[in-house]
Amino acid sequence: MQRASSVPAFDFPQETLQAYALNDRMNQFVLEHLDSRAWRAKSPGHKGRTIAAIFAHVHNIRCKWLRLSAPHLKLPARLDRSRCTQKQVRAALAESAGRCSQMLAEALTAHPLTAAPGRVQTFVRDGWARPWPPGVAMFAYMITHDAHHRGQVCMLAHQLGFPLKAGYRLWGWEKLAKECGFQLLASQKTKRPAGTGRLHPRSK
């Protein structure tokens, strides 16, 4: 009789939803640690969006995806990029992330040929774009859009003289995941692969 594996079965939809939640936690982290003086500060040369406008754009684009791809879900209110506060943006992003997560859940668990009415059967990123079948590309596009603009915010804050002091913590995914309510850590019995430990300085 074959022994059951101690490694938990891979749940692709669940893993994907957790990754999306972690992605939005990074947005919230930036907003939590962003100096308020950088919120509406003009970029060097007075060109491009302000940080407030960038985050408003991220939320509003999510609303567009929901409107075009999952019209049966409640649509969050859009943000006014010229008036929204950091507090308002944090709440709005949390809401749109929740709706997008629901859209992803429906898209990733429904079979294209047997999906029930009202389920997400296609992903439409813009009014001029052709629909995509739901799946990995949809998920990748959504988090890449967030990551692109999150990078813009971090760079712009630095250029304005208000660098994100705790920016390195964006890479502490284990802690961010825990804050989202799940963990990325493997079992303590799992050994670290050879060659991945810290390198010790050579003795002179």
Buried (B, 14 or more C-beta within 10 A) or exposed (E): EEEEEEEEEEEEBEEBBBBBBBBBBBBBBBBEBBBEEBBBBEBEEEEEBBBBBBBBBBBBBBBBBBBBBBEEBEBBEBBEBEEBEBEBBBBBBBBBBBBBBBBBBBBBBBEEEEBEEEBBBBBBBEEEEEEBEBBEEBBEEBBEBBEEBBEBBBEBBEEBEBBBEEBEBBEEBEBBBBEBEEEBEEEEEEEEEEEEEEEEEEEE
